[in-house]
């Protein structure tokens, strides 16, 4: 049986380089906890993981551990709505 996950939407501080690439710097949970991203190990389309997600997946290092951070691109009519970030949490059966 395939493990199921739920999306947990989070705030992410990011920077852009001069070519327009986006780099996540820290994750901020809704309760205010903040986790610095120490390194970005990988970046790929989220669909490359075998998921049905649209957007991108970053493999990041937080407190020495690799985690997956997803950027879900929105298809909004509002130019200021570019997308949103989430992490996955396993759903217990």
Helices and strands as residue ranges (DSSP letters): E 5-16, E 22-28, E 34-36, E 39-45, G 46-49, E 56-62, E 65-73, E 83-90
